[in-house]
């Protein structure tokens, strides 16, 4: 009986140590390479790497994981997770009319802005107004397509689009280049998040 009780205590202590060890090891893992080494060394715990994207992976646990930040460790039942990598990209989309301050005076630009906004508010399609007034020769009816980063549109343009709601018409001026935009935000922002998660049995 005494031996059985001792064995029971040893089992409890071993289990507690194993649970603690999983979390301790997860805290030290910071790269995919280290995660793979953990997977190779702990096959009985059935560890694996998960690659998840918002909008694509929609189970309850996937959604919870996608709300975490890089480096977060947490357990659900007897399974432990750690977010090893995370990338987030917010894309924007709008229609615009470009006015070149190198060819027009400030007075002409201000006048055109008023005329264009009045026509847009009166029901003229913004695409039609872009075809009529834009000075950059675009062939997309002023549609930016999905964009992010300054290599696609000026930072001032992106910052302004991010702060407005769908359907709003507003002005963006890039002073150092003498560029002027009349912009209509046409789509909600597309927030894309991709994560790599280490998953393992144990706590």
PyMOL commands that set and color helices and strands:
alter all, ss='L'
color gray80, all
select helices_A, chain A and resi 2-28+32-41+43-45+60-66+106-121+126-133+155-163+175-177
alter helices_A, ss='H'
color red, helices_A
select strands_A, chain A and resi 48-53+73-76+79-91+94-100+169-174+179-185+190-201
alter strands_A, ss='S'
color yellow, strands_A
deselect
rebuild
show_as cartoon
